[in-house]
Amino acid sequence: MTGEKEQTWKSSLFGCLNNIGFCLFAYLMTEFAEFFIAQKANMMGLGVAVFLMSVCTHSCFCITLILLIANLLNVVKKSSFANIARLLLIIFAILTILSFFIQQLLSTTVRYKIRKKKNIKGSIWTDFLLVTFCGTCSISQHHEEIKDKKTDGKETEHI
């Protein structure tokens, strides 16, 4: 691949709206879309890891939100449980941030591997920024990259 000319992505980053069905799927069910992409790109282990970290991130965020609301509404009155609730709030907030960061690193790895396999120009930093701040469009771009049209009109997906 070193002698080959670097390619560009088959679709632009904001070309995600060309396939509105997959774009909505990626937006509403991000974990499943990322798992689907990794599976089709022969990165099953990485797909499972991304899926699990995404579920962990959402779970920790929900628990953090519940504890925060309970703390703000003063549901837990001054007691020994109030201190435990505040401690749990801090722990789950930290877990949310850590699991989100790990999830982004795993998603970046999927994008990086697709980019390297297809010899697409870019850098690991742009991969990270795009996955983090343009996640749905990035996932849709991955989908378009691993999808090929067959001559009989059926679509197949592979790397």
ZIBELVEN-V921650 format. One record per residue. N is the residue number from 1. RES is the residue in one small letter. PHI is phi in degrees with one decimal (* if undefined). PSI is psi in whole degrees, 0 to 359 (none if undefined). NEAR is the number of other ideal C-beta (glycine too) atoms within 10 Angstrom. Layout:
n=[N/N]
res=[RES/RES]
phi=[PHI/PHI]
psi=[PSI/PSI]
near=[NEAR/NEAR]
This chain:
n=[1/2/3/4/5/6/7/8/9/10/11/12/13/14/15/16/17/18/19/20/21/22/23/24/25/26/27/28/29/30/31/32/33/34/35/36/37/38/39/40/41/42/43/44/45/46/47/48/49/50/51/52/53/54/55/56/57/58/59/60/61/62/63/64/65/66/67/68/69/70/71/72/73/74/75/76/77/78/79/80/81/82/83/84/85/86/87/88/89/90/91/92/93/94/95/96/97/98/99/100/101/102/103/104/105/106/107/108/109/110/111/112/113/114/115/116/117/118/119/120/121/122/123/124/125/126/127/128/129/130/131/132/133/134/135/136/137/138/139/140/141/142/143/144/145/146/147/148/149/150/151/152/153/154/155/156/157/158/159]
res=[m/t/g/e/k/e/q/t/w/k/s/s/l/f/g/c/l/n/n/i/g/f/c/l/f/a/y/l/m/t/e/f/a/e/f/f/i/a/q/k/a/n/m/m/g/l/g/v/a/v/f/l/m/s/v/c/t/h/s/c/f/c/i/t/l/i/l/l/i/a/n/l/l/n/v/v/k/k/s/s/f/a/n/i/a/r/l/l/l/i/i/f/a/i/l/t/i/l/s/f/f/i/q/q/l/l/s/t/t/v/r/y/k/i/r/k/k/k/n/i/k/g/s/i/w/t/d/f/l/l/v/t/f/c/g/t/c/s/i/s/q/h/h/e/e/i/k/d/k/k/t/d/g/k/e/t/e/h/i]
phi=[*/-66.1/-86.3/-77.7/-72.8/-66.5/-93.8/-116.4/-63.5/-63.4/-127.3/-70.4/-58.2/-94.1/-79.0/-60.7/-77.2/-67.8/-121.7/-63.0/-63.2/-70.1/-60.5/-65.6/-60.0/-65.7/-74.6/-82.2/-133.6/-53.3/-58.1/-69.4/-63.7/-66.4/-63.2/-59.1/-62.2/-62.5/-64.0/-68.6/-94.1/59.0/-127.0/-58.1/-59.8/-67.7/-63.2/-63.8/-62.2/-61.7/-59.7/-64.6/-67.8/-66.1/-63.0/-61.5/-59.8/-65.9/-64.3/-62.7/-63.5/-62.7/-63.6/-60.8/-63.2/-62.3/-65.2/-65.0/-63.7/-61.5/-68.8/-67.8/-83.2/57.0/-63.7/-92.7/-70.7/-60.7/-161.2/-67.5/-69.5/-62.1/-66.8/-65.9/-63.4/-65.7/-64.1/-62.0/-59.2/-64.7/-61.2/-70.0/-63.8/-65.1/-62.2/-61.7/-63.8/-63.8/-66.9/-63.0/-64.1/-64.7/-60.2/-65.1/-63.8/-66.6/-64.8/-62.6/-63.4/-60.5/-62.2/-60.1/-67.1/-62.5/-61.9/-68.0/-62.9/-93.4/56.7/-97.1/-68.5/151.1/-135.8/-62.5/-69.7/-68.0/-58.0/-61.7/-65.0/-68.0/-64.5/-76.2/-103.4/-132.6/-56.1/-62.7/-65.9/-64.5/-63.0/-63.6/-64.9/-60.9/-59.8/-64.2/-70.0/-92.1/-97.3/-123.1/-94.3/-90.5/-67.8/-86.5/91.6/-83.3/-94.9/-125.0/-126.4/-167.3/-120.5]
psi=[344/329/344/149/137/139/175/165/147/327/152/166/319/15/6/334/352/332/78/330/310/326/315/320/314/326/314/331/60/315/314/322/316/321/316/314/312/321/313/337/15/40/54/314/318/323/318/317/315/315/310/320/325/317/318/316/312/320/312/321/317/316/318/316/316/314/322/315/317/322/317/324/0/39/320/109/172/110/182/332/331/319/321/320/319/320/317/322/313/315/312/329/316/317/322/312/314/314/325/315/317/319/318/321/319/318/323/321/320/312/317/315/320/315/316/318/323/2/49/135/151/182/164/328/318/325/312/314/319/318/323/315/345/50/309/315/323/315/318/323/320/316/314/327/323/0/132/151/132/164/336/8/349/149/138/154/132/171/none]
near=[8/4/4/7/6/11/12/10/17/15/19/12/12/11/15/23/11/12/16/10/7/19/19/15/18/25/15/10/12/20/17/13/25/27/22/21/29/26/15/19/23/13/21/12/8/20/21/14/21/27/21/16/22/23/13/17/22/16/14/20/17/12/17/20/14/14/21/14/10/15/15/8/8/9/12/15/7/8/9/7/11/15/11/11/16/13/11/17/18/11/14/20/17/12/17/20/14/14/20/18/13/17/26/20/15/22/28/21/19/24/24/17/17/22/21/12/15/17/12/15/11/15/10/13/9/14/20/17/14/18/24/16/10/15/18/17/21/24/25/28/23/26/23/18/22/20/16/10/9/8/5/5/6/7/8/10/15/9/13]
